[in-house]
């Protein structure tokens, strides 16, 4: 099997360029058994005591003690202000402006020659936990679901 490129968190793997067989081999090697979930691709590894979330782009494993921080794929803002700050971090270093309009965040270019709309995003209907640590396997499952939704 090819080497999978890891994210900063070494339990998250970028696998977009890998074949279905290589992805299947990875899941078998880690003992991941997929389960049915209406909004995410997730599975549990009894052997590792971890929940995994994935899409065609990436896979990540979460167990007791796993953490989620702002900037991680599994990060879900805890409230409106946290969500706005997270979007600002996404565009950090870019020459853009932020404006809230009727529950939408409007991001536009600040370049004088080009005031293009970059992003117009509605506030989430539901917020997450922000930065947090998994204390139970159920917590780890929540992290895997959030990761899967983020990378899908």
ABEGO torsion letter per residue (X at the ends): XBBBBBBABAABBBAAABBAAAAAAAAAAAGBBBBBBAABBBBBBAAAGBBBBBBAABBBBBBBGBBBBBGBAABBBABAAAAAAAAAAAABGBBBBBBBBGGBBBBBBABAABBBBABBBBBBABBBAEBBBBABAAAAAAAAAAAAAAAX
